[in-house]
Amino acid sequence: MSAASDPGGFYTLVRNLLFRLEPERAHDLALAALRYAMPVALARQLHRRAAHAPVNLLGLAFGNRVGLAAGLDKNGDYIAALYALGFGFLELGTVTPHAQKGNRPPRLFRLPQHQALINRMGFNNLGVAHLAARVQHFRQAVPDAVIGINIGKNRDTPLAQADRDYAHCLRRVHRLASYVVVNVSSPNTPGLRDLQQTQALDALLAKLQQVRDELHAAGEERRPLLVKLSPDLNDDDIPELVEVVLSRGIDGVVATNTTAGRAGVADHPLAGQSGGLSGAPLAPLAEHVLQGLHAALRGRLPIIAAGGILSAEDAARRMALGADLVQLYSGLVYRGPRLIREVAERLSRAA
């Protein structure tokens, strides 16, 4: 099979070149190449090949159980190209009310020998209005695609006013999103993880439920609301957080975000860089939190597993530990688009 007929093979050819470039530049070039170089016919073929074992969850019809994790396409500028690769769903963002540049570069680092990334991007994005316009445009072509939108707060918004930022984003994307994820777990916005504390999370989710109820009363279809949690939670924290999530009528959980820890990479020269660690070293932490959530939830809410999924076997293990869907990010960097098909086919056989 030629590189032209296999985007995974093509990715293998260009990965060495991309890895010679500064990581954030390589990220931008790879997405641009994907958008401009993939023929429409090939895109459709890939989607059919990966669309195995459709599943209904959260009141939505997912093409398969494999999704794109938030962070790769923060602004919705590459929705069509990414969707064409065969994902069953995409999650865009994290998006904030107003555009912000994020943290100062360099802010993305590769650790190839560990199949890992460290990022301290800091919610760099063009603002919720831009993302909403991009999603609305895509919806005109593919109205039934499952598109999640991950929302957060601007860096300069005090934590005491964070609920206003989340509420603003929810109001702006609610009509367009298939589901909305509340990101309270990124380690790259100062203080953000304080919103995972029980009382703070309860107050934030109460506000968002109020907004969702208002939108529904105004005629909008009710959208599922999920919370994305950290892999660095203590075991004792999980049952309390689950009770908050359940009591506030939240529809699901994403487990997990990146870790502030450096287990598995402590000897690497880049380990001292601040930011969230993702990729293979994150897997044990993400799996541990997934197990804890599954035990506490007892099947009452679906779980989307993310963090350190770099093979079909990794994805199958997450499903065995209690996940209902999986998401990819770092795996795409190291394995390329073929990983989507491999995971979708493996999970279709396990269904």
C-alpha positions as CSV (number, residue, x, y, z in Angstrom):
1,M,0.0,0.0,0.0
2,S,1.4,3.4,-1.0
3,A,1.8,6.4,1.3
4,A,-0.8,8.1,-0.9
5,S,-3.4,5.5,-0.1
6,D,-2.5,5.1,3.5
7,P,-2.3,8.2,5.7
8,G,-0.7,6.1,8.4
9,G,2.1,5.2,6.0
10,F,2.4,8.8,4.9
11,Y,2.6,9.9,8.5
12,T,5.5,7.4,9.1
13,L,7.3,9.0,6.2
14,V,7.0,12.5,7.4
15,R,7.2,12.0,11.2
16,N,11.0,12.1,11.2
17,L,10.9,15.4,9.4
18,L,8.2,16.7,11.8
19,F,10.3,15.7,14.8
20,R,13.2,17.8,13.5
21,L,11.0,20.8,13.9
22,E,10.0,22.7,17.1
23,P,7.0,20.7,18.5
24,E,4.4,23.5,18.3
25,R,5.5,24.4,14.7
26,A,5.3,20.7,13.7
27,H,1.8,20.5,15.3
28,D,0.6,23.4,13.2
29,L,2.2,22.1,10.0
30,A,0.8,18.6,10.4
31,L,-2.8,19.9,10.9
32,A,-2.4,22.3,7.9
33,A,-1.1,19.4,5.7
34,L,-4.0,17.2,6.8
35,R,-6.5,19.9,5.9
36,Y,-5.1,20.8,2.5
37,A,-3.6,17.6,1.2
38,M,-6.1,14.9,1.9
39,P,-8.4,14.2,-1.1
40,V,-12.1,14.1,-0.3
41,A,-12.6,10.7,-1.7
42,L,-9.8,9.3,0.5
43,A,-11.2,11.0,3.5
44,R,-14.6,9.4,2.9
45,Q,-13.0,6.0,2.4
46,L,-11.1,6.3,5.7
47,H,-14.2,7.2,7.6
48,R,-16.0,4.2,6.3
49,R,-13.2,1.9,7.2
50,A,-12.9,3.2,10.8
51,A,-16.7,3.5,11.5
52,H,-17.1,0.1,13.2
53,A,-19.5,-0.8,16.0
54,P,-21.6,2.4,16.3
55,V,-22.8,3.0,19.9
56,N,-25.5,5.0,21.5
57,L,-24.5,6.8,24.6
58,L,-25.4,10.1,26.3
59,G,-28.4,10.1,24.0
60,L,-26.0,10.5,21.0
61,A,-25.1,8.2,18.1
62,F,-21.3,7.8,18.0
63,G,-19.9,6.4,14.8
64,N,-17.5,4.3,16.9
65,R,-16.0,4.4,20.4
66,V,-12.8,6.3,19.4
67,G,-12.7,10.1,19.8
68,L,-10.2,12.9,19.5
69,A,-9.2,14.4,22.9
70,A,-9.5,18.1,23.6
71,G,-6.3,20.1,23.0
72,L,-5.4,19.1,19.4
73,D,-7.9,21.4,17.7
74,K,-8.6,24.2,20.2
75,N,-10.3,26.5,17.7
76,G,-12.3,24.2,15.4
77,D,-10.1,25.1,12.4
78,Y,-9.5,21.5,11.4
79,I,-12.9,19.8,12.1
80,A,-13.6,18.4,8.7
81,A,-10.1,17.0,8.2
82,L,-10.0,15.4,11.6
83,Y,-13.5,14.0,11.4
84,A,-12.6,12.4,8.0
85,L,-9.9,10.3,9.6
86,G,-12.6,8.1,11.0
87,F,-13.1,9.3,14.6
88,G,-16.4,8.4,16.1
89,F,-16.5,11.8,17.7
90,L,-14.3,14.9,18.2
91,E,-13.8,17.0,21.3
92,L,-12.7,20.6,20.5
93,G,-11.1,23.2,22.8
94,T,-10.4,24.0,25.6
95,V,-12.0,27.3,24.7
96,T,-12.4,30.4,26.8
97,P,-14.7,33.4,26.6
98,H,-12.0,35.7,25.1
99,A,-9.0,35.0,22.9
100,Q,-5.8,34.5,24.8
101,K,-2.2,33.7,23.7
102,G,-1.6,31.2,26.5
103,N,1.8,30.7,28.1
104,R,5.0,32.0,26.5
105,P,6.8,29.6,24.1
106,P,8.5,27.2,24.2
107,R,5.6,25.4,25.8
108,L,5.4,22.0,24.2
109,F,8.1,19.4,24.5
110,R,8.6,15.9,23.1
111,L,10.1,12.9,25.0
112,P,10.3,10.4,22.2
113,Q,12.0,7.6,24.1
114,H,9.1,7.7,26.5
115,Q,6.4,8.3,23.9
116,A,5.4,11.3,26.0
117,L,4.7,15.0,25.7
118,I,5.0,17.9,28.2
119,N,2.8,20.9,27.5
120,R,2.1,24.1,29.2
121,M,0.1,25.7,26.5
122,G,-2.2,27.6,28.9
123,F,-5.5,27.5,27.0
124,N,-4.2,29.4,24.0
125,N,-7.2,29.9,21.7
126,L,-9.1,32.4,19.6
127,G,-12.1,32.6,21.9
128,V,-15.5,31.0,22.0
129,A,-17.1,33.1,19.3
130,H,-14.5,31.9,16.8
131,L,-14.9,28.2,17.8
132,A,-18.7,28.5,17.7
133,A,-18.6,29.9,14.1
134,R,-16.4,27.1,13.0
135,V,-18.6,24.4,14.5
136,Q,-21.7,26.1,13.0
137,H,-20.0,26.0,9.5
138,F,-19.2,22.3,9.8
139,R,-22.7,21.5,11.0
140,Q,-24.0,22.7,7.7
141,A,-22.2,19.9,5.9
142,V,-22.3,17.1,8.6
143,P,-25.2,17.9,10.9
144,D,-25.1,14.6,12.7
145,A,-21.4,14.5,13.7
146,V,-20.8,14.1,17.4
147,I,-18.8,17.2,18.4
148,G,-17.9,17.8,22.0
149,I,-16.7,21.2,23.2
150,N,-14.4,21.6,26.1
151,I,-14.8,24.9,28.1
152,G,-12.6,26.7,30.6
153,K,-11.8,30.1,32.1
154,N,-9.5,32.9,30.9
155,R,-6.2,33.0,32.8
156,D,-6.8,36.5,34.2
157,T,-10.3,35.7,35.5
158,P,-10.2,35.3,39.3
159,L,-11.2,31.9,40.6
160,A,-14.1,33.6,42.5
161,Q,-15.5,34.6,39.1
162,A,-14.6,31.5,37.2
163,D,-18.3,30.4,37.0
164,R,-19.0,33.5,34.8
165,D,-16.5,32.3,32.2
166,Y,-17.8,28.8,32.1
167,A,-21.4,30.0,32.0
168,H,-20.5,32.4,29.1
169,C,-19.0,29.5,27.1
170,L,-21.8,27.2,27.9
171,R,-24.4,29.7,26.6
172,R,-22.4,30.3,23.5
173,V,-21.8,26.6,22.5
174,H,-24.8,24.8,23.9
175,R,-26.9,24.9,20.8
176,L,-24.0,23.8,18.6
177,A,-22.3,21.1,20.7
178,S,-23.3,17.5,20.9
179,Y,-22.0,17.6,24.5
180,V,-20.0,20.0,26.6
181,V,-17.1,19.2,28.9
182,V,-16.2,21.3,31.9
183,N,-12.4,21.4,32.2
184,V,-11.4,21.9,35.8
185,S,-8.3,19.8,35.7
186,S,-5.6,21.4,33.4
187,P,-2.4,22.0,35.3
188,N,-1.5,24.9,33.0
189,T,-3.8,27.6,34.2
190,P,-2.8,28.8,37.7
191,G,-5.3,27.7,40.4
192,L,-7.7,25.9,38.0
193,R,-7.5,22.6,39.8
194,D,-8.8,24.3,42.9
195,L,-12.1,24.1,41.1
196,Q,-12.0,20.3,41.6
197,Q,-12.3,20.7,45.4
198,T,-15.7,19.5,46.5
199,Q,-17.3,22.8,47.5
200,A,-15.9,24.7,44.5
201,L,-17.0,22.1,42.1
202,D,-20.4,21.9,43.6
203,A,-20.9,25.6,43.2
204,L,-19.6,25.7,39.6
205,L,-21.8,22.8,38.5
206,A,-24.8,24.3,40.2
207,K,-24.3,27.4,38.1
208,L,-23.9,25.5,34.9
209,Q,-27.0,23.4,35.6
210,Q,-28.9,26.6,36.1
211,V,-27.7,28.0,32.8
212,R,-28.5,24.7,31.0
213,D,-32.0,24.7,32.5
214,E,-32.5,28.3,31.3
215,L,-31.4,27.4,27.8
216,H,-33.7,24.4,27.7
217,A,-36.6,26.4,29.0
218,A,-35.9,28.9,26.1
219,G,-36.3,26.1,23.6
220,E,-32.8,24.7,23.1
221,E,-32.4,20.9,23.2
222,R,-30.7,19.8,26.4
223,R,-27.1,18.9,25.8
224,P,-25.1,16.4,28.0
225,L,-22.7,18.0,30.4
226,L,-19.5,16.2,31.5
227,V,-16.6,17.0,33.8
228,K,-12.9,16.3,33.0
229,L,-10.9,15.3,36.0
230,S,-7.2,15.1,36.9
231,P,-5.1,11.9,37.1
232,D,-3.5,13.4,40.2
233,L,-6.6,13.0,42.4
234,N,-6.2,11.2,45.7
235,D,-8.2,8.0,46.1
236,D,-10.2,9.6,49.0
237,D,-11.2,12.5,46.7
238,I,-12.9,10.4,44.1
239,P,-16.1,9.3,46.0
240,E,-16.7,12.8,47.1
241,L,-16.4,14.2,43.6
242,V,-18.6,11.5,42.3
243,E,-21.3,12.5,44.8
244,V,-21.1,16.1,43.6
245,V,-21.3,15.1,40.0
246,L,-24.3,12.9,40.6
247,S,-26.1,15.3,42.8
248,R,-25.8,18.1,40.2
249,G,-27.2,16.0,37.4
250,I,-24.0,15.8,35.4
251,D,-24.1,13.3,32.5
252,G,-20.6,11.8,32.4
253,V,-17.0,12.1,33.3
254,V,-13.8,12.3,31.2
255,A,-10.8,10.6,32.8
256,T,-8.2,12.1,32.6
257,N,-6.3,15.2,31.9
258,T,-2.5,15.4,31.9
259,T,-0.5,14.9,35.1
260,A,1.7,17.4,36.9
261,G,3.8,14.5,38.1
262,R,6.9,13.1,36.4
263,A,6.7,9.4,37.2
264,G,8.4,7.4,34.5
265,V,10.3,10.3,33.1
266,A,12.1,11.8,36.1
267,D,15.5,11.0,34.6
268,H,14.8,12.8,31.3
269,P,16.5,16.2,30.7
270,L,13.1,17.8,30.1
271,A,11.5,16.5,33.2
272,G,12.1,19.8,34.9
273,Q,9.9,21.7,32.4
274,S,6.6,22.7,34.0
275,G,3.4,21.6,32.4
276,G,1.2,18.6,32.0
277,L,2.7,15.2,31.1
278,S,0.8,13.1,28.6
279,G,1.6,9.9,26.6
280,A,2.7,6.5,27.8
281,P,3.9,7.5,31.3
282,L,0.4,8.9,32.1
283,A,-1.3,5.6,31.5
284,P,-0.9,4.1,35.0
285,L,-2.3,7.2,36.7
286,A,-5.1,7.6,34.2
287,E,-6.0,3.9,34.6
288,H,-6.0,4.2,38.4
289,V,-8.3,7.1,38.4
290,L,-10.6,5.4,35.9
291,Q,-10.8,2.4,38.2
292,G,-11.7,4.6,41.1
293,L,-14.4,6.4,39.2
294,H,-15.8,3.2,37.8
295,A,-16.1,1.7,41.3
296,A,-17.7,4.9,42.7
297,L,-20.1,5.5,39.9
298,R,-21.2,1.8,39.7
299,G,-22.4,2.3,36.1
300,R,-24.6,5.3,36.9
301,L,-22.8,7.5,34.4
302,P,-20.6,6.9,31.3
303,I,-16.9,7.5,31.4
304,I,-14.7,8.7,28.5
305,A,-11.1,7.5,29.0
306,A,-8.2,9.6,27.9
307,G,-4.5,9.8,28.6
308,G,-1.7,7.5,27.5
309,I,-3.7,5.4,24.9
310,L,-1.0,4.6,22.3
311,S,-2.3,1.2,21.0
312,A,-5.4,-0.8,20.4
313,E,-4.4,-2.9,23.4
314,D,-4.3,0.2,25.6
315,A,-7.8,1.1,24.5
316,A,-9.1,-2.3,25.1
317,R,-7.7,-2.2,28.6
318,R,-9.5,1.0,29.4
319,M,-12.7,-0.5,28.3
320,A,-12.1,-3.5,30.5
321,L,-11.5,-1.1,33.4
322,G,-14.8,0.6,33.0
323,A,-14.6,3.1,30.1
324,D,-17.4,3.5,27.6
325,L,-15.5,5.6,25.1
326,V,-11.8,6.4,24.5
327,Q,-10.0,9.5,23.3
328,L,-6.6,9.9,21.5
329,Y,-4.0,12.7,21.4
330,S,-0.4,11.9,22.2
331,G,-0.9,8.5,20.4
332,L,-1.6,10.4,17.2
333,V,1.7,12.3,17.6
334,Y,3.6,9.0,17.9
335,R,1.5,6.6,15.8
336,G,-0.3,8.8,13.3
337,P,-3.8,8.4,11.9
338,R,-3.6,4.6,11.5
339,L,-4.0,4.4,15.3
340,I,-7.7,5.5,14.9
341,R,-8.5,2.6,12.7
342,E,-6.6,0.1,14.8
343,V,-8.4,1.1,18.0
344,A,-11.8,1.3,16.3
345,E,-11.4,-2.2,14.8
346,R,-10.2,-3.7,18.1
347,L,-13.0,-2.2,20.1
348,S,-15.5,-3.3,17.5
349,R,-14.4,-6.9,18.0
350,A,-14.7,-6.5,21.7
351,A,-18.2,-5.1,21.6
